Amino acid sequence: MKAIGYYQSLPIDDPAALQDLDLPEPVAGPHDLLVRVGAVSVNPVDTKVRRHSQPEAGQAKVLGWDAVGTVQAVGPQVQGFAPGDRVYYAGSIVRPGANSELHVVDERIAARAPASLDDAQAAALPLTTITAWELLFDRLGVARGGGSNQTLLVVGGAGGVGSILIQLARHLTQLRIVATASRPQTREWCLALGAHIVIDHSRPLTEGLRAAGIGEVDMVASLTQTATHYPQIVEALKPQGKIAVIDDMPTLDAMPLKAKSLSLHWEMMFARSRYQTSDMAEQGKLLAEVAALVDDGRIRSTASENFGVINAANLRRAHALVESGRAQGKVVLQGF
């Protein structure tokens, strides 16, 4: 089968950083779906793994943790799906990625794709949707329909996670949503997705909040450059507020949180599939619920750019854009 992968970690401008490959077809395990991939999207995790995870000697590593496709076969213990079903999912970080014609995924973390979206539009959603949903409801502990008289600050509102988090918070809670963005087009993007207020994260966050008439916020979703914004986040939070983070950084000192009794929450959407947690199926359930919200017209795809067919050259272009830090929403690719 056609696939895209790499044999050694290289800068994205090296043609060998991602290569077109011909690999054996995978076989579905007991709980697996064998999926013919129709579209994928690129996330920051793809670029991080490519740069830092060296494959075993002579072995290709395939990336890709967002996919939409059609079920070709199911494992003997699968109950919720059948061949012909169109599904979407984010996969598992400890299994081969979905940048391949055929891919296997555990049924518990997959759901039927939104019927109202084409493959490319749907491929933008799974990983960031799971991340945003778990961050909002599981880590920050916001109740469905709750959050009245509370303010959520989303640092990095125009990125992949921010783009879906704004929508989930707007449609499923009563939170006041303040997003950050530094360019006119990303500001408009955040407002169109449902942010009530947008401030510029290239300036001090507390300065932007005060200019918007906001003294302090109840919770912060810090999605990018947390180390840079951390002192301002601590200052902006009310006593007993909450911070949820997703990005990587060399260190994160929790001591500044003590004075205000602030709480810190890490969100890692791969934790459930990596450790086969007892609640792993919650990811499939939330994707099914979001698919219904999409088909009801309440949530929209966050796809912003389609880079064409799934091949090494186009994936290198997509990785380069994601690494630049200037991607808005999600970059998608469709077909082989």
Secondary structure, DSSP 8 states (H G I E B T S, - for coil): -EEEEESS---TTSGGGSEEEE-------TTEEEEEEEEEEE-HHHHHHHHH----TT--EE----EEEEEEEE-TT--S--TT-EEEE---TTS--S-BSEEEEEGGGEEE--TTS-HHHHHTSHHHHHHHHIIIIIIS---TT--TT-EEEEETTTSHHHHHHHHHHHHH---EEEEE-SSHHHHHHHHHHT-SEEE-TTS-HHHHHHHTT---EEEEEE-S-HHHHHHHHHHHEEEEEEEEE-S--S----GGGTTTT-EEEE--TTHHHHHT-TTTTHHHHHHHHHHHHHHTTSS---EEEE--SSSHHHHHHHHHHHHHT---SEEEEE--
